[in-house]
Amino acid sequence: MSTGFNYDIIMEKMHHKYAVPIIAAKRAQEIKNDKDMKEPNKYHANKNYLDEAFVDIQKGKTIIRDVDKIDEIKTKLK
């Protein structure tokens, strides 16, 4: 099954593997909300918004702000 995106290419752009799914999930929610606003009575059950979000990230359509701040987030173990 082809997803339409290559995770390795996305990781070359952003080296924080745990941030990528979070950003994709937020973008997928934006896509869904945008389509719901344009077509409020249409049910989009067969659309995979997450795949579309990953494609947007891969193509550079999604701008990721404050990537440098992700480096500042560190977990301290005691």
Secondary structure, 3 states (H helix, E strand, C coil): CCCCCCHHHHHHHCCCCCHHHHHHHHHHHHHHHHHHHHCCCCCCCCCCHHHHHHHHHHHCCCCCCCHHHHHHCCCCCC
